[in-house]
C-alpha cells in the first residue's frame, strides 16, 4: 500500500488505502493525524474538531487495535465500520467521558432516526487505523469517509449498548456503533481546511457522495 512520508502529510489529500507516516523522533511530535487533518487533536480514539457536545465540525475516528475488550473492525463485505465508544472507566455512566465521544454517538444516531431527520447536524467522520511502518510506530492508514448507520438498519441495531466486566470489576457500559463507508476514494485537502474553518456546513470541495448522503441519507449499495 502507498506510504506518504511524514514530510508531506501537511500538504496532501486523503486517499483511501494510503498509509500516512508518523515521525521518528520518539515523542508526541511524531503523531501524524494532527498534521494530516487540520484541527485534529493528537490523542484518543475520538478526535472531535469544534465543540464536541454542541457543534462538532468533523470527527476523526482512530483505532489502534490494542483494546481487546473493544475490537473495532471493518466489515469489508458490507462496507461498514464497527466502532466502540470511549467509556472505558468502570462505574461511569455511558456518556460521561472526557472526550465526549459517546455523547456524540448518542446525538448523531438520534439525529438520523429523528422525524424529520436532522442530517444537517451530522459531521463527517474520517476513519483511520494504526499501521506501523519501518520508520514510525505512529503511522496511520486512511480507511475512508464514514457516516452513522447503514441502509435498512433500525435504531435498535446501529447503536448498541455493550456491558463488559473484567476480573470482578464493576461492569463498563459502552456503545458499539455501526458506520457506513461512503464511496469517496479521495478527500481534498481544501475541504478539510474549509471544515476546520467554518464547520460541517462547508460543501464547496466536499465529495459528491457526502453531499448526497447529508441531503437525502443515500447509503451506497
DRENLUM-57770 format. One line per 8 residues: number of its first residue (from 1); their letters; for each residue x, y, z of N, C-alpha, C, CB. Coordinates in steps of 0.05 Angstrom, whole numbers, plus 32768, in hexadecimal, padded with zeros to 4 digits. Glycine has a CB too. Example, Ala and Ser with C-alpha at 12.3 -4.5 7.8 and 13.67 -1.06 7.14 Angstrom:
<tornus>
1> as> 8108 7F8E 809C 80F6 7FA6 809C 8108 7FBE 809C 80E2 7FA7 80B5 ~ 8101 7FD3 808E 8111 7FEB 808F 8102 8001 809D 811A 7FF4 8072;
</tornus>
This chain:
<tornus>
1> xxxxxxxx> 8011 7FE8 8000 8000 8000 8000 8012 8019 8000 7FED 8000 8019 ~ 8009 802F 7FF3 8019 8047 7FF1 801E 8053 800D 800C 805B 7FDF ~ 8037 805C 8012 803E 8069 802A 8046 8086 8024 8056 805A 8038 ~ 8039 8099 8031 803F 80B5 802E 8052 80BD 8044 8024 80C6 802F ~ 8069 80C8 803D 807D 80CF 8051 8073 80E5 8064 8097 80D8 8044 ~ 807E 80E4 807C 8076 80F8 8091 807A 8114 8087 8086 80F3 80AA ~ 808E 8119 8077 8095 8134 806D 807F 813F 805B 80AF 8134 805F ~ 806E 812E 8050 805A 8136 803D 803D 8137 8048 805A 8124 8025;
9> xxxxxxxx> 8039 812E 8061 801D 812B 806B 8010 8146 8070 801D 811B 8084 ~ 801F 815C 8072 8013 8176 8077 8005 8181 805E 8029 8189 8080 ~ 800A 8175 8047 8001 8182 802E 7FEF 8170 801C 8019 818B 801E ~ 7FEA 8157 8024 7FDF 8144 8011 7FC0 8140 8016 7FED 8129 8014 ~ 7FB4 8135 8001 7F98 812B 8003 7F98 8111 8013 7F8B 8128 7FE7 ~ 7F80 8108 801A 7F7D 80EE 8025 7F74 80DA 800F 7F68 80EE 803D ~ 7F82 80C4 800E 7F7C 80AF 7FFA 7F76 8095 8009 7F92 80AB 7FE5 ~ 7F5F 8089 8004 7F59 8070 8012 7F6E 805B 800B 7F3D 8066 8009;
17> xxxxxxxx> 7F78 804E 8020 7F8C 803A 801D 7FA9 8043 8020 7F8A 802D 8003 ~ 7FAD 805E 8020 7FC7 8069 8024 7FCF 8067 8042 7FC9 8086 801A ~ 7FE8 8062 8047 7FF3 8064 8062 8002 807E 8065 8005 804B 8069 ~ 7FFB 808D 8079 8008 80A7 807E 801C 80A4 8095 7FF3 80BD 8085 ~ 8035 80A8 808F 804B 80A1 80A1 804E 80B5 80B7 8065 809E 8092 ~ 8052 80AB 80CF 8058 80BC 80E6 8075 80C3 80E7 8050 80AF 8100 ~ 807D 80D3 80FB 8099 80DB 80FE 80A9 80C5 810C 809B 80F5 810D ~ 80C2 80CB 810F 80D5 80B7 811A 80E6 80C1 8130 80E6 80AB 8104;
25> xxxxxxxx> 80DE 80D7 813D 80EF 80E3 8152 80EA 80D6 816E 80EA 8101 8154 ~ 80D4 80C7 8170 80CF 80B9 8189 80BF 80C9 819D 80E8 80B2 8196 ~ 80B0 80DE 8195 809F 80ED 81A7 8084 80F2 819A 80AD 8107 81B0 ~ 8073 8101 81A8 8058 8106 819E 8058 8116 8184 8048 8115 81B3 ~ 806D 8124 817E 806F 8132 8165 806F 8120 814D 8088 8143 8165 ~ 8072 8106 8151 8072 80F3 813B 8055 80ED 8132 807F 80D9 8143 ~ 8041 80F5 8142 8026 80EE 813D 801D 80FA 8122 8013 80F8 8154 ~ 8010 80EB 8111 800C 80F3 80F6 7FF1 8100 80F1 800F 80DC 80E3;
33> xxxxxxxx> 7FDC 80F8 80FF 7FC1 8101 80F7 7FBC 811E 80FB 7FAC 80F1 8106 ~ 7FC9 812A 8110 7FC5 8146 8115 7FD3 8157 80FF 7FD1 814E 8130 ~ 7FE6 814C 80F1 7FF3 815A 80DB 7FE4 8155 80C1 8010 8151 80D8 ~ 7FD9 813D 80BE 7FCB 8135 80A6 7FB0 8142 80A3 7FC8 8117 80A5 ~ 7FA1 8144 80B9 7F86 814F 80B8 7F85 8167 80CA 7F70 8139 80C2 ~ 7F86 817F 80BF 7F87 8198 80CF 7F70 819A 80E3 7F87 81B0 80BD ~ 7F76 81A1 80FC 7F62 81A3 8111 7F5E 818B 8121 7F49 81AB 8104 ~ 7F6D 8175 811B 7F6A 815C 8129 7F7D 815B 8141 7F70 8144 8116;
41> xxxxxxxx> 7F74 814F 8157 7F85 814B 816E 7F9A 8136 8169 7F75 8144 8186 ~ 7FAC 8132 817C 7FC1 811F 8178 7FBF 8106 818A 7FDC 812C 817D ~ 7FA8 8103 8198 7FA4 80EC 81A9 7F87 80E3 81A8 7FAD 80F2 81C6 ~ 7F82 80CA 81B0 7F68 80BD 81B4 7F5D 80B2 819A 7F55 80D1 81C0 ~ 7F48 80A1 819D 7F3B 8096 8186 7F28 80A9 8179 7F2D 807D 818E ~ 7F1A 80B9 8189 7F08 80CE 817F 7F17 80E8 817E 7EEE 80D0 8190 ~ 7F1B 80F3 8167 7F28 810D 8165 7F15 8120 8157 7F44 810B 8154 ~ 7F07 812E 8168 7EF0 813E 815F 7EF8 815B 815C 7ED8 813B 8173;
49> xxxxxxxx> 7EF6 8166 8144 7EFC 8182 8140 7EE3 8193 8145 7F06 8187 8123 ~ 7EE7 81AA 8151 7ED1 81BB 8158 7EC8 81B6 8174 7EBA 81B7 8145 ~ 7EAF 81BB 817A 7EA4 81B6 8195 7E97 819A 8195 7E8F 81CC 819D ~ 7EA3 8187 81A2 7E9A 816B 81A0 7E7D 8166 81A6 7EAA 815A 81B2 ~ 7E72 8174 81BA 7E57 816D 81C3 7E41 817F 81B6 7E56 8171 81E1 ~ 7E4A 8194 81A8 7E35 81A6 819E 7E39 81AD 8180 7E35 81BF 81AD ~ 7E51 81AE 8176 7E56 81B7 815B 7E6F 81AB 814F 7E57 81D5 815A ~ 7E70 8190 814B 7E88 8184 8140 7E8C 818B 8123 7E87 8166 8143;
57> xxxxxxxx> 7EA4 8193 811B 7EAA 8199 80FF 7EAE 8180 80EF 7EC3 81AB 80FE ~ 7EBE 816E 80F9 7EC3 8154 80ED 7ECF 8142 8103 7ED5 8156 80D4 ~ 7ED2 8128 80FD 7EDC 8115 8110 7EF0 8103 8103 7EC5 8105 811E ~ 7F07 80FF 8110 7F19 80EA 8108 7F15 80D3 811C 7F37 80F4 8109 ~ 7F0F 80BB 8111 7F0D 80A3 8121 7F27 8093 811D 7EF4 8092 811A ~ 7F35 808E 8132 7F4F 8080 8130 7F4E 8067 8140 7F66 8092 813A ~ 7F57 8051 8134 7F58 8038 8142 7F75 802E 8143 7F46 8023 8135 ~ 7F7F 8028 815B 7F9A 801E 815D 7F9B 7FFF 815E 7FA9 8029 8175;
65> xxxxxxxx> 7F83 7FF3 8160 7F81 7FD6 8160 7F8C 7FC8 8179 7F8F 7FCB 8149 ~ 7F90 7FD8 818E 7F9D 7FCD 81A6 7F8A 7FC8 81BD 7FB2 7FE0 81AF ~ 7F70 7FCB 81B9 7F5C 7FC7 81CF 7F4C 7FAE 81C9 7F49 7FE0 81D2 ~ 7F55 7F98 81D5 7F48 7F7E 81D0 7F2B 7F7E 81D8 7F57 7F68 81DE ~ 7F24 7F8E 81EC 7F08 7F8F 81F5 7EF6 7F9D 81E1 7F06 7F9D 8210 ~ 7F02 7FAF 81D1 7EF2 7FBF 81BF 7EFF 7FBD 81A3 7EF1 7FDD 81C8 ~ 7EFB 7FA7 8195 7F09 7FA2 817B 7EFC 7FB0 8163 7F0A 7F84 8176 ~ 7F03 7FC9 815E 7EFA 7FD7 8146 7F02 7FC6 812D 7F06 7FF3 8144;
73> xxxxxxxx> 7EF0 7FC6 811A 7EF8 7FB7 8101 7EE8 7FC0 80E9 7EF5 7F99 8105 ~ 7EF4 7FBC 80D2 7EE7 7FC3 80B9 7EDA 7FAA 80AD 7EFB 7FCF 80A5 ~ 7EC1 7FAC 80A6 7EB2 7F97 8098 7EB4 7F9E 807A 7E94 7F94 80A1 ~ 7EC8 7F92 806D 7ECE 7F99 8051 7EB8 7F90 803E 7EE8 7F8F 8048 ~ 7EA9 7F7B 8045 7E94 7F71 8034 7E7C 7F84 8034 7E8B 7F55 803D ~ 7E75 7F8D 804C 7E5E 7FA0 804E 7E66 7FBD 804C 7E4F 7F9B 8068 ~ 7E81 7FC2 804A 7E8B 7FDD 8048 7E84 7FEE 8061 7E80 7FEB 802F ~ 7E88 7FE1 8078 7E81 7FEE 8091 7E99 7FEF 80A4 7E6A 7FE0 809E;
81> xxxxxxxx> 7E97 8001 80B7 7EAB 8004 80CC 7E9D 8002 80E7 7EBA 8020 80CA ~ 7EA4 7FEF 80F7 7E99 7FEB 8111 7EAC 7FF6 8126 7E92 7FCD 8117 ~ 7EA3 800A 8135 7EB5 8019 8146 7EAA 801A 8162 7EBA 8035 813B ~ 7EBB 8015 8176 7EB2 8016 8191 7EB7 8032 819D 7EC1 8000 81A2 ~ 7EA6 8038 81B1 7EA8 8053 81BD 7EBF 8056 81CF 7E8E 8058 81CB ~ 7EBF 806C 81DF 7ED6 8073 81EF 7ED1 8072 820D 7EDF 808F 81E7 ~ 7EBD 8063 8216 7EB9 8060 8232 7EC8 8047 823C 7E9B 805D 8239 ~ 7EE1 804B 8245 7EF2 8035 824E 7EF5 8034 826C 7F0D 8037 8240;
89> xxxxxxxx> 7EE7 8045 827B 7EEA 8047 8298 7ED3 8039 82A5 7EEC 8064 82A1 ~ 7ED8 8024 82B5 7EC2 8017 82C3 7EB2 802A 82D5 7ECC 8000 82D4 ~ 7E98 8028 82D5 7E87 8039 82E6 7E7E 8052 82DA 7E95 803F 82FF ~ 7E8A 805B 82C4 7E81 8074 82B6 7E66 806F 82A9 7E96 807D 82A2 ~ 7E56 8083 82A7 7E3F 8082 8295 7E4A 8081 8278 7E2B 8099 8299 ~ 7E3A 8077 8266 7E44 8070 824C 7E4D 8089 823C 7E2F 8062 823C ~ 7E42 80A0 8241 7E49 80B8 8232 7E5C 80CB 8242 7E31 80C7 822A ~ 7E65 80C2 8259 7E76 80D3 826A 7E93 80CD 8264 7E70 80CE 8289;
97> xxxxxxxx> 7E9D 80D8 824E 7EB8 80D3 8245 7EC7 80ED 8240 7EB9 80C1 822C ~ 7EE1 80ED 8243 7EF1 8105 8241 7EEF 8112 8225 7F0E 80FF 8247 ~ 7EF1 8102 8210 7EF1 810C 81F5 7ED5 8111 81EA 7F00 80FA 81E3 ~ 7EC1 8107 81F8 7EA5 810B 81EE 7E9E 80FA 81D7 7EA2 8128 81E6 ~ 7EAD 80E4 81D2 7EA7 80D3 81BB 7E8C 80C5 81BD 7EBD 80BF 81B8 ~ 7E86 80B9 81D4 7E6C 80AB 81D6 7E54 80BE 81D5 7E6C 809B 81EF ~ 7E58 80D6 81E0 7E42 80EA 81DE 7E3D 80F1 81C1 7E49 8103 81EF ~ 7E53 80F3 81B2 7E51 80F9 8195 7E42 80E2 8186 7E6C 80FE 8189;
105> xxxxxxxx> 7E4A 80CA 818C 7E3D 80B3 8180 7E1F 80B3 8185 7E49 8098 8189 ~ 7E18 80B7 819E 7DFB 80B8 81A5 7DED 80CD 8196 7DF8 80BC 81C3 ~ 7DFA 80E4 8192 7DED 80FB 8184 7DE9 80F5 8167 7DFE 8114 8188 ~ 7DFF 80EC 8159 7DFD 80E9 813C 7DEA 80D2 8134 7E18 80E4 8130 ~ 7DEA 80BD 8144 7DD8 80A7 813D 7DBB 80AE 8143 7DE0 808E 814D ~ 7DB7 80BF 8158 7D9C 80CA 815C 7D93 80DB 8145 7D9B 80D9 8176 ~ 7DA6 80EB 813A 7D9F 80FD 8124 7D97 80EE 810B 7DB7 810F 811E ~ 7DA4 80D8 8105 7D9D 80CA 80EC 7D83 80BB 80EE 7DB3 80B7 80E4;
113> xxxxxxxx> 7D7A 80B6 8106 7D60 80A8 8109 7D49 80BA 8112 7D64 8092 811E ~ 7D4F 80D4 8115 7D3B 80E7 811C 7D26 80EB 8106 7D47 8102 8124 ~ 7D0F 80F5 810D 7CFB 80FC 80F9 7CF3 811A 80FC 7CE1 80EA 80FC ~ 7CFB 812B 80E9 7D0C 8124 80D2 7D29 8120 80D9 7D09 813A 80BD ~ 7D38 8114 80C7 7D54 8110 80CB 7D63 812A 80CE 7D61 80FF 80B5 ~ 7D78 812A 80DE 7D88 8142 80E3 7DA4 813E 80D7 7D89 8149 8101 ~ 7DA5 813A 80BD 7DBE 8133 80B0 7DD1 814B 80B0 7DB9 812A 8094 ~ 7DC7 8163 80B1 7DD8 817B 80B1 7DE9 817D 80CA 7DC7 8194 80AD;
121> xxxxxxxx> 7DE3 816D 80DE 7DF2 816D 80F7 7E08 8158 80F8 7DDF 8169 810E ~ 7E0A 8147 80E3 7E1D 8131 80E3 7E37 813B 80D8 7E12 811A 80D2 ~ 7E4D 8137 80E7 7E68 813E 80DC 7E73 8127 80CB 7E7B 8146 80F3 ~ 7E85 812C 80B9 7E92 8116 80AB 7EA6 8108 80BE 7EA1 8121 8092 ~ 7EA8 80EE 80BA 7EBA 80DD 80CA 7ED0 80D2 80B9 7EAA 80C6 80D9 ~ 7EE9 80D8 80C0 7F00 80CE 80B1 7F0D 80B8 80C2 7F14 80E5 80AB ~ 7F0F 80A0 80B6 7F17 8088 80C5 7F33 8080 80BF 7F04 8071 80BF ~ 7F43 807D 80D4 7F5F 8075 80D1 7F65 805D 80E3 7F72 808C 80D8;
129> xxxxxxxx> 7F78 804D 80DB 7F81 8036 80EA 7F9F 8037 80ED 7F77 801B 80DE ~ 7FA9 8030 8105 7FC6 802F 8109 7FD3 801C 80F6 7FCC 8028 8126 ~ 7FE9 8024 80E9 7FF7 8013 80D7 8015 8019 80D9 7FED 8017 80B9 ~ 8022 8009 80E9 803F 800E 80EE 804F 800A 80D4 8049 7FFA 8104 ~ 8061 801D 80D0 8073 801C 80B9 8090 8019 80C2 806F 8035 80A6 ~ 80A2 8012 80B1 80BE 8010 80B9 80CA 8029 80C6 80CF 8008 80A2 ~ 80C0 8040 80BE 80CB 8059 80C9 80BC 8064 80E2 80CA 806E 80B4 ~ 80A3 805A 80E7 8094 8066 80FC 807E 8053 8107 8087 8080 80F3;
137> xxxxxxxx> 807B 8053 8121 8065 8044 812E 804C 8055 812F 806D 803B 814A ~ 804D 806E 8126 8036 8080 8127 8029 8085 810C 803E 809B 8133 ~ 802E 8073 80F9 8022 8076 80DF 8005 806C 80E0 8032 8066 80CA ~ 7FF5 8075 80CC 7FD9 806E 80CC 7FCF 806B 80AF 7FC8 8084 80DB ~ 7FBE 8057 80AC 7FB1 8053 8092 7F96 8060 8091 7FAF 8034 808C ~ 7F90 806E 807B 7F75 807A 8077 7F62 8065 806C 7F77 8093 8065 ~ 7F4D 805F 807B 7F3A 804B 8072 7F22 8057 8063 7F2F 803C 808A ~ 7F1C 8071 8068 7F07 807D 8058 7EF6 8091 8067 7EF6 8068 804D;
145> xxxxxxxx> 7EE4 809E 8058 7ED0 80B0 8063 7EB8 80A0 806A 7ECA 80C7 804E ~ 7EAF 80A2 8083 7E99 8092 808D 7E82 80A3 8097 7EA2 807F 80A2 ~ 7E6A 8097 8098 7E52 80A4 80A2 7E44 8090 80B5 7E3F 80AD 808B ~ 7E36 809B 80C9 7E29 8089 80DC 7E12 8079 80D0 7E1F 8099 80F4 ~ 7E0F 8060 80D9 7DF9 804F 80D0 7DFF 803F 80B7 7DE1 8060 80CB ~ 7DEB 8031 80AD 7DEE 8021 8095 7DD3 801E 8088 7DFB 8005 809C ~ 7DD3 8018 806F 7DBA 8015 8060 7DA8 8000 806C 7DBF 800F 8042 ~ 7D90 8007 8073 7D7D 7FF4 807E 7D81 7FEB 809B 7D7D 7FDC 806D;
153> xxxxxxxx> 7D95 7FF7 80A8 7D9A 7FEF 80C4 7D8A 8000 80D7 7DB9 7FF1 80CA ~ 7D7A 7FF3 80E8 7D69 8003 80FB 7D79 800E 8112 7D52 7FF2 8105 ~ 7D6D 8021 8120 7D7A 802E 8136 7D83 801B 814C 7D68 8043 8142 ~ 7D75 8005 8150 7D7C 7FF2 8165 7D95 7FE2 815E 7D65 7FDF 8169 ~ 7D9F 7FE4 8145 7DB6 7FD4 813D 7DCF 7FE4 8137 7DAE 7FC4 8126 ~ 7DCC 7FFD 812F 7DE5 800B 8126 7DF4 8018 813D 7DDD 8020 8112 ~ 7DE8 801C 8154 7DF7 8026 816B 7DEE 8015 8183 7DF2 8045 8171 ~ 7DFF 8003 818B 7DF9 7FEE 819F 7E09 7FF3 81B8 7DFE 7FD2 8194;
161> xxxxxxxx> 7DFC 7FF0 81CF 7E0A 7FF2 81E9 7E15 7FD7 81F0 7DF6 7FFB 81FF ~ 7E2F 7FD7 81F6 7E3E 7FBE 81FD 7E47 7FC0 821A 7E56 7FBA 81EA ~ 7E44 7FAB 8229 7E4E 7FA9 8244 7E65 7F96 8246 7E37 7FA1 8258 ~ 7E7B 7F9F 8252 7E93 7F8E 8254 7EA0 7F91 826F 7EA7 7F94 823D ~ 7EA8 7F7B 827C 7EB5 7F7C 8295 7ECE 7F6B 8294 7EA3 7F74 82AC ~ 7EE2 7F72 82A4 7EFB 7F63 82A5 7F03 7F5E 82C1 7F12 7F72 8296 ~ 7F08 7F44 82C8 7F12 7F3D 82E2 7F02 7F48 82F9 7F2F 7F46 82E5 ~ 7EE8 7F46 82F7 7ED6 7F4F 830D 7ED3 7F6D 830F 7EE1 7F45 8326;
169> xxxxxxxx> 7EDD 7F7C 82FD 7ED9 7F99 82FD 7EBC 7FA0 82F8 7EEC 7FA7 82E9 ~ 7EB5 7FB9 8300 7E9B 7FC3 82F9 7E98 7FC3 82DA 7E96 7FE0 8304 ~ 7E82 7FBA 82CF 7E7F 7FB9 82B2 7E82 7FD5 82A6 7E64 7FAD 82AB ~ 7E8E 7FD5 828F 7E90 7FED 827F 7E7B 7FED 8269 7EAD 7FF0 8273 ~ 7E6C 8002 8267 7E58 8004 8251 7E64 8015 823B 7E3E 8011 825C ~ 7E62 800B 8223 7E6E 8019 820C 7E5C 8015 81F4 7E8A 800F 8206 ~ 7E60 8025 81E0 7E51 8023 81C7 7E61 8013 81B2 7E4A 803F 81BC ~ 7E52 8005 81A1 7E5E 7FFB 8188 7E4D 8008 8172 7E5D 7FDC 8187;
177> xxxxxxxx> 7E5B 8017 8162 7E4E 8027 814D 7E54 801C 8131 7E56 8045 814E ~ 7E40 801B 8120 7E44 8012 8104 7E44 802B 80F2 7E2E 7FFE 80FC ~ 7E5A 802E 80E3 7E5D 8043 80CF 7E5E 8036 80B4 7E76 8054 80D5 ~ 7E57 8045 809F 7E5A 803C 8084 7E6F 804E 8076 7E3F 803D 8075 ~ 7E81 8041 8067 7E94 8050 8057 7E87 805A 803D 7EAD 803E 8051 ~ 7E8A 8073 8038 7E82 807E 801E 7E97 8077 8009 7E7D 809C 8020 ~ 7E8E 8076 7FF0 7EA0 806F 7FDA 7EAF 8087 7FD0 7E91 8061 7FC3 ~ 7EBD 8094 7FE2 7ECD 80AC 7FDB 7EEA 80A4 7FDF 7EC5 80C5 7FED;
185> xxxxxxxx> 7EF9 80A0 7FCA 7F14 8096 7FCC 7F28 80AC 7FD3 7F1C 8088 7FB2 ~ 7F21 80C5 7FCC 7F33 80DB 7FD1 7F24 80F1 7FE1 7F3E 80E6 7FB6 ~ 7F31 80FB 7FF5 7F27 8112 8004 7F3B 8129 7FFF 7F24 810C 8023 ~ 7F31 813E 7FF3 7F43 8154 7FEC 7F4B 8163 8006 7F35 8168 7FD9 ~ 7F64 816B 8006 7F6D 817A 801E 7F5F 8195 8020 7F8C 817F 801B ~ 7F56 81A0 800A 7F48 81B9 800B 7F2E 81B7 801B 7F42 81C3 7FEE ~ 7F21 819F 8019 7F08 819B 8029 7F0F 8198 8046 7EF9 8182 801F ~ 7F25 818B 804C 7F2E 8188 8068 7F33 81A4 8074 7F47 8177 806B;
193> xxxxxxxx> 7F3F 81B5 8065 7F45 81D0 806F 7F2B 81E0 8073 7F57 81DF 805B ~ 7F18 81DD 8060 7EFE 81EA 8063 7EEF 81E0 807C 7EED 81E6 804A ~ 7EEF 81C6 8080 7EE2 81BB 8098 7EEE 81C6 80B1 7EE4 819C 8098 ~ 7F08 81C9 80B2 7F15 81D3 80CA 7F0E 81F1 80CE 7F33 81D0 80C8 ~ 7F0B 81FF 80B8 7F05 821C 80BA 7EE8 8222 80C1 7F0D 822A 80A0 ~ 7ED5 8215 80B2 7EB9 821D 80B6 7EA7 8207 80BF 7EAF 8228 809B ~ 7EB2 81EE 80C0 7EA2 81D8 80CB 7E94 81C7 80B6 7E8D 81E3 80DD ~ 7E83 81B6 80BF 7E77 81A1 80AE 7E65 81AD 8098 7E67 818E 80BE;
201> xxxxxxxx> 7E5F 81C6 8099 7E4F 81D3 8083 7E5F 81D7 806A 7E44 81EE 808D ~ 7E7A 81D3 806C 7E8B 81D7 8055 7E85 81C1 8040 7EA9 81D6 805D ~ 7E7F 81CA 8027 7E78 81B7 8012 7E86 81BC 7FF8 7E5A 81B7 800D ~ 7E95 81D2 7FF6 7EA1 81DA 7FDC 7EB1 81C4 7FCF 7EB2 81F3 7FDF ~ 7EC3 81B7 7FDF 7ED4 81A2 7FD4 7ECE 8187 7FE0 7EF1 81AA 7FD8 ~ 7EB6 8184 7FEB 7EAE 816B 7FF6 7EAA 8156 7FE0 7E95 816E 8008 ~ 7EAF 813D 7FE5 7EA9 8128 7FD1 7E8C 8126 7FCC 7EB5 810D 7FD9 ~ 7E83 8120 7FB4 7E66 811E 7FAE 7E58 8109 7FBF 7E62 8118 7F91;
209> xxxxxxxx> 7E67 80F4 7FC7 7E5B 80DF 7FD7 7E52 80EA 7FF2 7E6E 80C8 7FDB ~ 7E62 80FD 7FFD 7E5A 810A 8017 7E41 811C 8013 7E71 811A 8022 ~ 7E41 812B 7FFD 7E2A 813D 7FF8 7E11 812C 7FF5 7E2F 814D 7FDE ~ 7E12 8116 7FE7 7DFB 8105 7FE3 7DF1 80F9 7FFD 7E01 80EE 7FCF ~ 7E04 80F2 800F 7DFB 80E6 8028 7DEF 80FB 803B 7E13 80D8 8036 ~ 7DFD 8112 803E 7DF3 8125 8051 7DDA 8133 8047 7E09 813A 8056 ~ 7DD4 8130 802D 7DBB 813B 8022 7DA4 8127 8025 7DBF 8143 8005 ~ 7DA9 810E 801E 7D93 80FB 801D 7D98 80E1 802B 7D8D 80F5 8000;
217> xxxxx> 7DAF 80DF 803A 7DB7 80C6 8048 7DB8 80AF 8034 7DA4 80C0 805E ~ 7DC6 80B3 801E 7DC9 809E 800A 7DE2 808E 8011 7DCC 80AA 7FEE ~ 7DDE 8075 801B 7DF4 8064 8020 7DFC 8056 8007 7DED 804F 8036 ~ 7E16 8050 8003 7E1F 8042 7FEB 7E14 8025 7FEA 7E3E 8042 7FE9 ~ 7E10 801B 7FD2 7E06 8000 7FCF 7E1B 7FF0 7FC0 7DEB 7FFF 7FC0;
</tornus>
